[in-house]
């Protein structure tokens, strides 16, 4: 069977490993490392389907895949995401995504282009594989200037898109209108316009598709803009809505609380000026009873007094992210059965943190992220974390000045699970790296 027939067999049965392994044999006969990539990738996928543990054999397979990838695709500036041997995702900040051609990419569904210039965007618009992309993320090179007008021609050819993320692209209102006017814009499920300059004419009157996810983070929006968003009912079906790092206040929170957002499960409002009355309005909104993820807080609003209400508000909540530049005295008041808790605070009292972690309601916590910057109590915070009894914890991320003594205290934590994935940021814990790696399954310093 010739190569074209082998590839056609793979296309005809994309969920079947057998045609891929037959093609892998043909590649191995000509000493092409891609053949072994297919074999190893299929084995990794099989183990995942069988829910087999991540053991020494699994690590060996992933290590081998890394070696093969470097041999077959040596351009490290173009990252490949393989699924059962074929590239399904591409990510680069230094090359053109459009430089990826060949049968290795016949199943590519996702692409991320950072440092996008006008030339790179024009090349992307002509990329033969563009029509098969389902997810596309573009991030402009900061010094490039306005390149938003290059986006509509790309989206026009990307007829399979369901998710479009645009970062610092500086789209004008006319560019957004051109995208939403395309026939296949109706199939978009996610639209993200992040760090975009204020759209001329605001948001009033835009004909939004009926999205599941909308991210307008850091777009210089005001509460007036939020009210304009909901002039149409097209966005009332949102499941995931982000307005983080905008100049919005309690009036925006009230506008959200008034809308029939019964499907909303994720709401991210951190880095804003929403205060206690805005949080109370959200907490009292019947339509938000199904909210599962909430991100709130900002560097200019003191929400300490409203923290106790978060222990009972939003009955379905399993993930909470909280930011504050003020002392958080009532930290233990937020104790509730969460899966993930993220605290980005200027300072935290180790006693308050200890009280929170000792509360029976947080024993089910799976992820904990704590960022206190250059907090002088870093060693005490490390000791508090080391003493915590969190048997379900899978990931722990910490950013504070704990030093090697604090890191060693974590390495001797009597109750934290040995399978914990530990990430320490902005710290001089390298001296304790061996101790940490001996104690925990995965350590990133």
C-alpha positions as a Markdown table, in Angstrom:
| # | Residue | x | y | z |
|---|---|---|---|---|
| 1 | Unk | 0.0 | 0.0 | 0.0 |
| 2 | Unk | 1.4 | 3.4 | -1.0 |
| 3 | Unk | 1.7 | 6.3 | 1.4 |
| 4 | Unk | -1.3 | 8.2 | 0.0 |
| 5 | Unk | -3.5 | 5.1 | 0.6 |
| 6 | Unk | -2.1 | 4.7 | 4.2 |
| 7 | Unk | -2.9 | 8.4 | 4.9 |
| 8 | Unk | -6.3 | 8.0 | 3.4 |
| 9 | Unk | -7.0 | 5.0 | 5.7 |
| 10 | Unk | -6.0 | 7.2 | 8.7 |
| 11 | Unk | -8.3 | 10.0 | 7.6 |
| 12 | Unk | -11.2 | 7.5 | 7.1 |
| 13 | Unk | -10.7 | 6.1 | 10.7 |
| 14 | Unk | -9.4 | 8.9 | 12.8 |
| 15 | Unk | -10.3 | 7.2 | 16.1 |
| 16 | Unk | -8.6 | 3.9 | 15.2 |
| 17 | Unk | -5.0 | 3.3 | 16.1 |
| 18 | Unk | -4.5 | 0.4 | 13.7 |
| 19 | Unk | -4.1 | 2.5 | 10.5 |
| 20 | Unk | -1.7 | 4.8 | 12.3 |
| 21 | Unk | 0.5 | 1.9 | 13.4 |
| 22 | Unk | 0.6 | 0.5 | 9.9 |
| 23 | Unk | 1.8 | 3.9 | 8.7 |
| 24 | Unk | 4.3 | 4.0 | 11.5 |
| 25 | Unk | 5.8 | 0.7 | 10.3 |
| 26 | Unk | 6.3 | 2.2 | 6.8 |
| 27 | Unk | 8.0 | 5.2 | 8.3 |
| 28 | Unk | 10.3 | 3.1 | 10.5 |
| 29 | Unk | 11.4 | 1.1 | 7.4 |
| 30 | Unk | 12.8 | 4.3 | 6.1 |
| 31 | Unk | 14.3 | 5.3 | 9.5 |
| 32 | Unk | 12.0 | 8.2 | 10.0 |
| 33 | Unk | 11.7 | 9.0 | 13.7 |
| 34 | Unk | 8.1 | 10.1 | 13.1 |
| 35 | Unk | 7.2 | 6.4 | 13.0 |
| 36 | Unk | 8.3 | 5.8 | 16.6 |
| 37 | Unk | 6.5 | 9.1 | 17.6 |
| 38 | Unk | 3.3 | 7.6 | 16.4 |
| 39 | Unk | 3.9 | 4.3 | 18.2 |
| 40 | Unk | 4.9 | 6.0 | 21.5 |
| 41 | Unk | 2.0 | 8.5 | 21.3 |
| 42 | Unk | -0.5 | 5.8 | 20.7 |
| 43 | Unk | 0.8 | 3.9 | 23.7 |
| 44 | Unk | 0.6 | 7.0 | 25.9 |
| 45 | Unk | -3.0 | 7.6 | 24.7 |
| 46 | Unk | -3.9 | 3.9 | 25.4 |
| 47 | Unk | -2.6 | 4.2 | 28.9 |
| 48 | Unk | -4.6 | 7.4 | 29.5 |
| 49 | Unk | -7.8 | 5.7 | 28.2 |
| 50 | Unk | -7.2 | 2.9 | 30.6 |
| 51 | Unk | -6.6 | 5.4 | 33.4 |
| 52 | Unk | -3.3 | 3.8 | 34.2 |
| 53 | Unk | -1.2 | 5.6 | 36.8 |
| 54 | Unk | 1.6 | 8.0 | 36.0 |
| 55 | Unk | 4.4 | 5.7 | 36.9 |
| 56 | Unk | 8.0 | 5.1 | 35.9 |
| 57 | Unk | 6.9 | 3.5 | 32.6 |
| 58 | Unk | 4.8 | 6.5 | 31.7 |
| 59 | Unk | 7.6 | 8.9 | 32.5 |
| 60 | Unk | 9.9 | 6.8 | 30.2 |
| 61 | Unk | 7.4 | 7.0 | 27.4 |
| 62 | Unk | 7.1 | 10.8 | 27.8 |
| 63 | Unk | 10.9 | 11.2 | 27.9 |
| 64 | Unk | 11.2 | 9.1 | 24.8 |
| 65 | Unk | 8.6 | 11.2 | 23.0 |
| 66 | Unk | 10.6 | 14.3 | 23.9 |
| 67 | Unk | 13.8 | 12.8 | 22.4 |
| 68 | Unk | 12.0 | 11.8 | 19.2 |
| 69 | Unk | 10.3 | 15.1 | 18.8 |
| 70 | Unk | 13.6 | 16.9 | 19.1 |
| 71 | Unk | 15.1 | 14.5 | 16.4 |
| 72 | Unk | 12.2 | 14.8 | 14.0 |
| 73 | Unk | 11.1 | 18.3 | 14.6 |
| 74 | Unk | 14.3 | 20.1 | 15.7 |
| 75 | Unk | 13.0 | 23.6 | 15.4 |
| 76 | Unk | 12.4 | 24.2 | 19.2 |
| 77 | Unk | 10.8 | 27.7 | 18.4 |
| 78 | Unk | 7.8 | 25.9 | 17.0 |
| 79 | Unk | 6.1 | 23.8 | 19.7 |
| 80 | Unk | 4.1 | 20.7 | 18.6 |
| 81 | Unk | 1.3 | 19.1 | 20.5 |
| 82 | Unk | 1.0 | 15.5 | 19.4 |
| 83 | Unk | -2.1 | 13.3 | 19.7 |
| 84 | Unk | -1.6 | 9.7 | 18.7 |
| 85 | Unk | 1.4 | 10.6 | 16.5 |
| 86 | Unk | 0.0 | 13.5 | 14.5 |
| 87 | Unk | 0.3 | 17.2 | 15.4 |
| 88 | Unk | -3.0 | 18.7 | 16.6 |
| 89 | Unk | -1.6 | 22.0 | 18.0 |
| 90 | Unk | 1.1 | 24.5 | 17.2 |
| 91 | Unk | 2.5 | 27.3 | 19.3 |
| 92 | Unk | 5.3 | 29.8 | 18.4 |
| 93 | Unk | 6.4 | 33.2 | 19.3 |
| 94 | Unk | 9.4 | 33.5 | 16.9 |
| 95 | Unk | 8.3 | 31.8 | 13.7 |
| 96 | Unk | 5.4 | 31.9 | 11.3 |
| 97 | Unk | 2.7 | 29.4 | 12.2 |
| 98 | Unk | 2.1 | 29.2 | 8.4 |
| 99 | Unk | 5.6 | 27.6 | 8.0 |
| 100 | Unk | 4.1 | 24.3 | 9.2 |
| 101 | Unk | 3.2 | 22.2 | 6.2 |
| 102 | Unk | 3.1 | 18.5 | 5.4 |
| 103 | Unk | 1.0 | 15.5 | 6.3 |
| 104 | Unk | 2.2 | 15.6 | 9.9 |
| 105 | Unk | -0.2 | 18.5 | 10.3 |
| 106 | Unk | -3.3 | 17.0 | 8.6 |
| 107 | Unk | -5.1 | 16.9 | 12.0 |
| 108 | Unk | -4.0 | 20.2 | 13.4 |
| 109 | Unk | -6.9 | 21.9 | 15.1 |
| 110 | Unk | -5.3 | 24.6 | 17.3 |
| 111 | Unk | -2.7 | 27.3 | 16.7 |
| 112 | Unk | -1.2 | 30.0 | 18.8 |
| 113 | Unk | 0.9 | 32.8 | 17.2 |
| 114 | Unk | 2.6 | 35.2 | 19.6 |
| 115 | Unk | 4.6 | 38.2 | 18.5 |
| 116 | Unk | 2.4 | 38.5 | 15.5 |
| 117 | Unk | 3.5 | 41.1 | 13.0 |
| 118 | Unk | 1.6 | 42.3 | 9.9 |
| 119 | Unk | 3.7 | 40.0 | 7.7 |
| 120 | Unk | 3.0 | 37.0 | 9.9 |
| 121 | Unk | -0.7 | 37.7 | 10.0 |
| 122 | Unk | -0.8 | 38.1 | 6.2 |
| 123 | Unk | 1.1 | 34.7 | 5.8 |
| 124 | Unk | -1.4 | 33.1 | 8.2 |
| 125 | Unk | -4.4 | 34.3 | 6.1 |
| 126 | Unk | -3.0 | 32.3 | 3.2 |
| 127 | Unk | -2.1 | 29.2 | 5.2 |
| 128 | Unk | -3.6 | 26.1 | 3.5 |
| 129 | Unk | -4.4 | 24.5 | 6.9 |
| 130 | Unk | -6.3 | 27.6 | 8.2 |
| 131 | Unk | -9.8 | 26.3 | 7.2 |
| 132 | Unk | -9.4 | 23.2 | 9.5 |
| 133 | Unk | -8.5 | 25.2 | 12.7 |
| 134 | Unk | -11.0 | 25.1 | 15.5 |
| 135 | Unk | -9.1 | 27.2 | 18.0 |
| 136 | Unk | -6.9 | 30.2 | 17.2 |
| 137 | Unk | -5.0 | 32.6 | 19.5 |
| 138 | Unk | -3.1 | 35.6 | 18.2 |
| 139 | Unk | -1.0 | 37.9 | 20.3 |
| 140 | Unk | 0.6 | 41.0 | 18.7 |
| 141 | Unk | 4.2 | 42.1 | 19.1 |
| 142 | Unk | 3.9 | 45.1 | 21.4 |
| 143 | Unk | 6.0 | 47.4 | 19.3 |
| 144 | Unk | 4.3 | 46.4 | 16.1 |
| 145 | Unk | 1.4 | 48.9 | 16.4 |
| 146 | Unk | -2.2 | 48.4 | 15.3 |
| 147 | Unk | -2.6 | 45.1 | 13.4 |
| 148 | Unk | -6.3 | 44.4 | 14.2 |
| 149 | Unk | -7.3 | 45.1 | 10.6 |
| 150 | Unk | -5.4 | 41.9 | 9.6 |
| 151 | Unk | -7.7 | 39.7 | 11.7 |
| 152 | Unk | -10.9 | 39.7 | 9.7 |
| 153 | Unk | -9.3 | 38.2 | 6.5 |
| 154 | Unk | -7.8 | 35.4 | 8.7 |
| 155 | Unk | -11.2 | 34.6 | 10.4 |
| 156 | Unk | -12.9 | 34.7 | 7.0 |
| 157 | Unk | -10.9 | 31.7 | 5.8 |
| 158 | Unk | -10.9 | 29.9 | 9.2 |
| 159 | Unk | -14.4 | 28.4 | 8.6 |
| 160 | Unk | -14.1 | 25.8 | 11.3 |
| 161 | Unk | -13.3 | 28.2 | 14.2 |
| 162 | Unk | -15.2 | 27.7 | 17.5 |
| 163 | Unk | -12.7 | 29.7 | 19.6 |
| 164 | Unk | -10.9 | 32.9 | 18.8 |
| 165 | Unk | -8.5 | 34.7 | 21.3 |
| 166 | Unk | -7.0 | 38.0 | 20.4 |
| 167 | Unk | -4.4 | 39.6 | 22.7 |
| 168 | Unk | -3.1 | 43.2 | 22.2 |
| 169 | Unk | -4.3 | 43.2 | 18.6 |
| 170 | Unk | -6.0 | 46.6 | 18.9 |
| 171 | Unk | -9.0 | 45.8 | 16.8 |
| 172 | Unk | -11.2 | 48.7 | 15.9 |
| 173 | Unk | -15.0 | 48.4 | 16.2 |
| 174 | Unk | -15.2 | 48.0 | 12.5 |
| 175 | Unk | -12.9 | 45.0 | 12.7 |
| 176 | Unk | -15.1 | 43.3 | 15.3 |
| 177 | Unk | -18.2 | 44.1 | 13.3 |
| 178 | Unk | -16.5 | 42.5 | 10.2 |
| 179 | Unk | -15.8 | 39.3 | 12.2 |
| 180 | Unk | -19.3 | 39.0 | 13.6 |
| 181 | Unk | -20.8 | 39.6 | 10.1 |
| 182 | Unk | -19.2 | 36.4 | 8.7 |
| 183 | Unk | -21.6 | 33.5 | 8.2 |
| 184 | Unk | -19.6 | 31.1 | 10.3 |
| 185 | Unk | -19.3 | 33.6 | 13.2 |
| 186 | Unk | -22.5 | 32.0 | 14.4 |
| 187 | Unk | -20.6 | 28.9 | 15.3 |
| 188 | Unk | -18.1 | 30.7 | 17.6 |
| 189 | Unk | -18.4 | 29.4 | 21.2 |
| 190 | Unk | -15.6 | 31.5 | 22.6 |
| 191 | Unk | -14.4 | 35.0 | 21.8 |
| 192 | Unk | -11.6 | 36.8 | 23.7 |
| 193 | Unk | -10.5 | 40.3 | 23.1 |
| 194 | Unk | -7.9 | 41.0 | 25.7 |
| 195 | Unk | -5.8 | 44.1 | 26.3 |
| 196 | Unk | -7.5 | 45.8 | 23.4 |
| 197 | Unk | -7.7 | 49.6 | 23.2 |
| 198 | Unk | -11.2 | 51.0 | 23.8 |
| 199 | Unk | -13.3 | 50.2 | 20.8 |
| 200 | Unk | -14.4 | 53.4 | 19.1 |
| 201 | Unk | -18.1 | 53.9 | 19.7 |
| 202 | Unk | -18.2 | 51.6 | 22.7 |
| 203 | Unk | -20.0 | 48.3 | 22.7 |
| 204 | Unk | -23.6 | 49.4 | 22.1 |
| 205 | Unk | -25.3 | 47.9 | 19.1 |
| 206 | Unk | -22.7 | 45.2 | 18.4 |
| 207 | Unk | -24.4 | 42.1 | 16.9 |
| 208 | Unk | -22.8 | 39.4 | 19.2 |
| 209 | Unk | -23.0 | 35.8 | 18.3 |
| 210 | Unk | -24.6 | 33.6 | 21.0 |
| 211 | Unk | -21.3 | 32.7 | 22.8 |
| 212 | Unk | -20.6 | 30.4 | 25.6 |
| 213 | Unk | -17.4 | 32.2 | 26.6 |
| 214 | Unk | -16.5 | 35.9 | 26.5 |
| 215 | Unk | -13.2 | 37.4 | 27.7 |
| 216 | Unk | -12.9 | 41.2 | 27.6 |
| 217 | Unk | -10.0 | 41.4 | 30.2 |
| 218 | Unk | -7.9 | 44.6 | 30.3 |
| 219 | Unk | -9.9 | 46.4 | 27.6 |
| 220 | Unk | -10.3 | 49.7 | 29.5 |
| 221 | Unk | -14.0 | 49.1 | 29.9 |
| 222 | Unk | -16.2 | 51.0 | 32.2 |
| 223 | Unk | -19.5 | 50.1 | 33.9 |
| 224 | Unk | -21.2 | 51.9 | 31.1 |
| 225 | Unk | -19.7 | 49.5 | 28.6 |
| 226 | Unk | -20.9 | 46.5 | 30.7 |
| 227 | Unk | -24.4 | 47.8 | 30.6 |
| 228 | Unk | -24.1 | 48.2 | 26.8 |
| 229 | Unk | -23.0 | 44.6 | 26.5 |
| 230 | Unk | -26.4 | 43.3 | 27.7 |
| 231 | Unk | -28.6 | 45.5 | 25.5 |
| 232 | Unk | -29.1 | 42.4 | 23.5 |
| 233 | Unk | -30.0 | 39.0 | 24.9 |
| 234 | Unk | -27.4 | 37.3 | 22.7 |
| 235 | Unk | -25.0 | 37.1 | 25.7 |
| 236 | Unk | -27.5 | 35.9 | 28.2 |
| 237 | Unk | -26.5 | 32.3 | 27.5 |
| 238 | Unk | -22.8 | 32.9 | 28.6 |
| 239 | Unk | -21.2 | 30.1 | 30.6 |
| 240 | Unk | -17.8 | 31.8 | 31.1 |
| 241 | Unk | -17.5 | 35.6 | 31.4 |
| 242 | Unk | -14.3 | 37.6 | 32.2 |
| 243 | Unk | -14.0 | 41.3 | 32.8 |
| 244 | Unk | -10.8 | 41.3 | 34.8 |
| 245 | Unk | -8.5 | 44.3 | 35.0 |
| 246 | Unk | -11.0 | 46.8 | 33.7 |
| 247 | Unk | -12.1 | 50.1 | 35.3 |
| 248 | Unk | -15.5 | 48.8 | 36.4 |
| 249 | Unk | -17.2 | 49.3 | 39.7 |
| 250 | Unk | -20.3 | 48.2 | 41.7 |
| 251 | Unk | -22.6 | 49.4 | 39.0 |
| 252 | Unk | -21.1 | 46.8 | 36.6 |
| 253 | Unk | -21.6 | 44.1 | 39.2 |
| 254 | Unk | -25.3 | 45.2 | 39.7 |
| 255 | Unk | -25.8 | 45.1 | 35.9 |
| 256 | Unk | -24.5 | 41.5 | 35.8 |
| 257 | Unk | -26.7 | 40.6 | 38.8 |
| 258 | Unk | -29.8 | 41.9 | 37.1 |
| 259 | Unk | -29.4 | 39.8 | 33.9 |
| 260 | Unk | -30.8 | 36.3 | 33.5 |
| 261 | Unk | -27.4 | 34.6 | 33.3 |
| 262 | Unk | -28.8 | 31.2 | 34.4 |
| 263 | Unk | -26.1 | 29.3 | 32.5 |
| 264 | Unk | -23.1 | 31.2 | 33.9 |
| 265 | Unk | -20.6 | 29.0 | 35.7 |
| 266 | Unk | -17.4 | 31.1 | 35.6 |
| 267 | Unk | -17.2 | 34.8 | 36.5 |
| 268 | Unk | -13.9 | 36.6 | 36.6 |
| 269 | Unk | -13.8 | 40.1 | 38.0 |
| 270 | Unk | -10.4 | 40.4 | 39.7 |
| 271 | Unk | -8.4 | 43.6 | 39.3 |
| 272 | Unk | -11.5 | 45.8 | 39.3 |
| 273 | Unk | -13.0 | 48.4 | 41.6 |
| 274 | Unk | -16.0 | 46.2 | 42.5 |
| 275 | Unk | -16.5 | 46.6 | 46.3 |
| 276 | Unk | -18.6 | 45.0 | 49.0 |
| 277 | Unk | -21.9 | 46.2 | 47.7 |
| 278 | Unk | -21.1 | 44.9 | 44.3 |
| 279 | Unk | -20.1 | 41.5 | 45.7 |
| 280 | Unk | -23.3 | 41.4 | 47.8 |
| 281 | Unk | -25.4 | 42.2 | 44.7 |
| 282 | Unk | -23.8 | 39.2 | 42.8 |
| 283 | Unk | -24.2 | 37.0 | 45.9 |
| 284 | Unk | -27.9 | 37.8 | 46.0 |
| 285 | Unk | -28.6 | 37.2 | 42.3 |
| 286 | Unk | -30.8 | 34.0 | 41.9 |
| 287 | Unk | -29.5 | 33.6 | 38.3 |
| 288 | Unk | -25.9 | 33.1 | 39.6 |
| 289 | Unk | -26.8 | 30.2 | 42.0 |
| 290 | Unk | -25.0 | 27.8 | 39.6 |
| 291 | Unk | -21.7 | 29.7 | 39.6 |
| 292 | Unk | -18.8 | 27.3 | 40.1 |
| 293 | Unk | -15.8 | 29.6 | 39.6 |
| 294 | Unk | -15.5 | 33.2 | 40.9 |
| 295 | Unk | -12.5 | 35.6 | 40.8 |
| 296 | Unk | -12.9 | 38.9 | 42.6 |
| 297 | Unk | -10.9 | 41.6 | 44.3 |
| 298 | Unk | -8.6 | 44.4 | 43.3 |
| 299 | Unk | -5.7 | 46.5 | 44.6 |
| 300 | Unk | -7.9 | 49.5 | 45.5 |
| 301 | Unk | -10.8 | 47.8 | 47.2 |
| 302 | Unk | -10.9 | 46.4 | 50.7 |
| 303 | Unk | -13.2 | 43.3 | 50.7 |
| 304 | Unk | -12.3 | 42.0 | 54.1 |
| 305 | Unk | -15.7 | 42.6 | 55.6 |
| 306 | Unk | -17.5 | 40.8 | 52.8 |
| 307 | Unk | -15.4 | 37.6 | 53.0 |
| 308 | Unk | -17.8 | 35.9 | 55.5 |
| 309 | Unk | -20.6 | 36.0 | 52.9 |
| 310 | Unk | -18.5 | 34.0 | 50.5 |
| 311 | Unk | -18.7 | 31.0 | 52.8 |
| 312 | Unk | -22.3 | 30.5 | 51.9 |
| 313 | Unk | -23.0 | 32.5 | 48.7 |
| 314 | Unk | -23.0 | 30.7 | 45.4 |
| 315 | Unk | -23.9 | 27.2 | 46.6 |
| 316 | Unk | -22.2 | 25.5 | 43.6 |
| 317 | Unk | -18.9 | 27.3 | 44.0 |
| 318 | Unk | -15.8 | 25.0 | 43.8 |
| 319 | Unk | -13.1 | 27.5 | 42.7 |
| 320 | Unk | -12.4 | 30.9 | 44.3 |
| 321 | Unk | -9.7 | 33.4 | 43.3 |
| 322 | Unk | -9.2 | 36.4 | 45.6 |
| 323 | Unk | -7.0 | 39.5 | 45.1 |
| 324 | Unk | -6.3 | 42.2 | 47.6 |
| 325 | Unk | -3.8 | 44.9 | 48.5 |
| 326 | Unk | -5.2 | 45.3 | 52.0 |
| 327 | Unk | -4.6 | 43.2 | 55.1 |
| 328 | Unk | -6.8 | 40.1 | 55.0 |
| 329 | Unk | -7.8 | 39.6 | 58.6 |
| 330 | Unk | -10.8 | 37.4 | 58.1 |
| 331 | Unk | -9.3 | 34.8 | 55.8 |
| 332 | Unk | -10.6 | 31.9 | 57.7 |
| 333 | Unk | -14.2 | 33.2 | 57.1 |
| 334 | Unk | -14.1 | 32.0 | 53.5 |
| 335 | Unk | -13.7 | 28.3 | 54.5 |
| 336 | Unk | -16.0 | 26.1 | 52.4 |
| 337 | Unk | -15.7 | 22.9 | 50.4 |
| 338 | Unk | -13.6 | 24.2 | 47.5 |
| 339 | Unk | -11.6 | 22.3 | 44.9 |
| 340 | Unk | -9.3 | 25.2 | 44.1 |
| 341 | Unk | -8.4 | 28.3 | 46.1 |
| 342 | Unk | -6.1 | 31.1 | 44.8 |
| 343 | Unk | -5.0 | 34.0 | 47.0 |
| 344 | Unk | -3.1 | 36.9 | 45.5 |
| 345 | Unk | -2.6 | 39.2 | 48.5 |
| 346 | Unk | -0.1 | 41.8 | 49.6 |
| 347 | Unk | 0.3 | 40.2 | 53.0 |
| 348 | Unk | -1.3 | 37.4 | 54.9 |
| 349 | Unk | -1.2 | 36.6 | 58.7 |
| 350 | Unk | 0.3 | 33.1 | 59.1 |
| 351 | Unk | -2.2 | 32.6 | 62.0 |
| 352 | Unk | -5.1 | 33.4 | 59.7 |
| 353 | Unk | -3.8 | 31.1 | 57.0 |
| 354 | Unk | -3.4 | 28.3 | 59.6 |
| 355 | Unk | -6.9 | 28.8 | 60.8 |
| 356 | Unk | -8.2 | 28.6 | 57.2 |
| 357 | Unk | -6.2 | 25.4 | 56.4 |
| 358 | Unk | -7.2 | 23.8 | 59.7 |
| 359 | Unk | -10.9 | 24.2 | 58.9 |
| 360 | Unk | -12.6 | 20.9 | 58.1 |
| 361 | Unk | -14.4 | 22.4 | 55.1 |
| 362 | Unk | -11.1 | 22.8 | 53.1 |
| 363 | Unk | -9.8 | 19.3 | 53.6 |
| 364 | Unk | -11.2 | 18.4 | 50.1 |
| 365 | Unk | -9.0 | 21.1 | 48.5 |
| 366 | Unk | -7.2 | 19.9 | 45.4 |
| 367 | Unk | -5.3 | 23.0 | 44.3 |
| 368 | Unk | -3.9 | 25.9 | 46.4 |
| 369 | Unk | -2.1 | 28.9 | 45.0 |
| 370 | Unk | -0.7 | 31.5 | 47.3 |
| 371 | Unk | 1.0 | 34.7 | 46.1 |
| 372 | Unk | 2.2 | 37.1 | 48.7 |
| 373 | Unk | 5.1 | 38.6 | 46.8 |
| 374 | Unk | 7.9 | 39.7 | 49.1 |
| 375 | Unk | 6.0 | 39.0 | 52.3 |
| 376 | Unk | 8.5 | 39.1 | 55.2 |
| 377 | Unk | 6.6 | 36.2 | 56.9 |
| 378 | Unk | 7.6 | 33.8 | 54.1 |
| 379 | Unk | 9.3 | 31.4 | 56.4 |
| 380 | Unk | 6.2 | 31.3 | 58.7 |
| 381 | Unk | 3.9 | 30.8 | 55.7 |
| 382 | Unk | 6.1 | 27.9 | 54.6 |
| 383 | Unk | 5.9 | 26.3 | 58.1 |
| 384 | Unk | 2.1 | 26.8 | 58.1 |
| 385 | Unk | 1.7 | 25.1 | 54.7 |
| 386 | Unk | 4.0 | 22.3 | 55.9 |
| 387 | Unk | 1.8 | 21.7 | 58.9 |
| 388 | Unk | -1.4 | 21.6 | 56.9 |
| 389 | Unk | -3.4 | 18.4 | 56.7 |
| 390 | Unk | -4.8 | 18.5 | 53.1 |
| 391 | Unk | -5.0 | 14.8 | 52.0 |
| 392 | Unk | -6.7 | 15.6 | 48.6 |
| 393 | Unk | -4.2 | 18.3 | 47.6 |
| 394 | Unk | -2.8 | 17.7 | 44.1 |
| 395 | Unk | -1.1 | 21.0 | 43.3 |
| 396 | Unk | 0.4 | 23.7 | 45.5 |
| 397 | Unk | 1.8 | 26.9 | 44.1 |
| 398 | Unk | 3.6 | 29.4 | 46.4 |
| 399 | Unk | 5.2 | 32.8 | 45.7 |
| 400 | Unk | 6.8 | 34.3 | 48.8 |
| 401 | Unk | 10.3 | 34.9 | 50.2 |
| 402 | Unk | 10.5 | 31.6 | 52.2 |
| 403 | Unk | 14.2 | 30.8 | 51.5 |
| 404 | Unk | 15.9 | 27.4 | 51.8 |
| 405 | Unk | 14.7 | 26.9 | 55.4 |
| 406 | Unk | 11.1 | 27.3 | 54.4 |
| 407 | Unk | 11.6 | 25.0 | 51.4 |
| 408 | Unk | 13.1 | 22.4 | 53.6 |
| 409 | Unk | 10.2 | 22.7 | 56.0 |
| 410 | Unk | 7.9 | 21.9 | 53.1 |
| 411 | Unk | 10.0 | 18.9 | 52.1 |
| 412 | Unk | 9.4 | 17.5 | 55.6 |
| 413 | Unk | 5.6 | 18.2 | 55.6 |
| 414 | Unk | 4.1 | 15.3 | 57.6 |
| 415 | Unk | 0.6 | 15.3 | 56.1 |
| 416 | Unk | 0.9 | 16.7 | 52.5 |
| 417 | Unk | 0.6 | 13.9 | 50.0 |
| 418 | Unk | 3.8 | 12.7 | 48.3 |
| 419 | Unk | 2.1 | 12.9 | 44.9 |
| 420 | Unk | 1.8 | 16.6 | 45.3 |
| 421 | Unk | 2.9 | 18.8 | 42.3 |
| 422 | Unk | 4.8 | 21.7 | 43.9 |
| 423 | Unk | 5.6 | 25.0 | 42.3 |
| 424 | Unk | 7.7 | 27.7 | 44.1 |
| 425 | Unk | 8.0 | 31.1 | 42.4 |
| 426 | Unk | 10.4 | 34.0 | 43.0 |
| 427 | Unk | 12.3 | 32.3 | 45.7 |
| 428 | Unk | 15.8 | 31.2 | 46.5 |
| 429 | Unk | 14.8 | 27.6 | 47.3 |
| 430 | Unk | 17.4 | 25.9 | 45.0 |
| 431 | Unk | 19.5 | 24.8 | 47.9 |
| 432 | Unk | 16.6 | 22.6 | 49.0 |
| 433 | Unk | 15.7 | 21.3 | 45.5 |
| 434 | Unk | 17.0 | 17.8 | 46.2 |
| 435 | Unk | 15.0 | 17.5 | 49.4 |
| 436 | Unk | 11.9 | 18.7 | 47.7 |
| 437 | Unk | 12.2 | 16.4 | 44.7 |
| 438 | Unk | 12.8 | 13.5 | 47.0 |
| 439 | Unk | 9.5 | 14.3 | 48.9 |
| 440 | Unk | 7.1 | 15.3 | 46.1 |
| 441 | Unk | 6.3 | 13.9 | 42.7 |
| 442 | Unk | 6.9 | 17.0 | 40.7 |
| 443 | Unk | 8.7 | 20.2 | 41.7 |
| 444 | Unk | 9.1 | 23.3 | 39.7 |
| 445 | Unk | 11.3 | 26.0 | 41.2 |
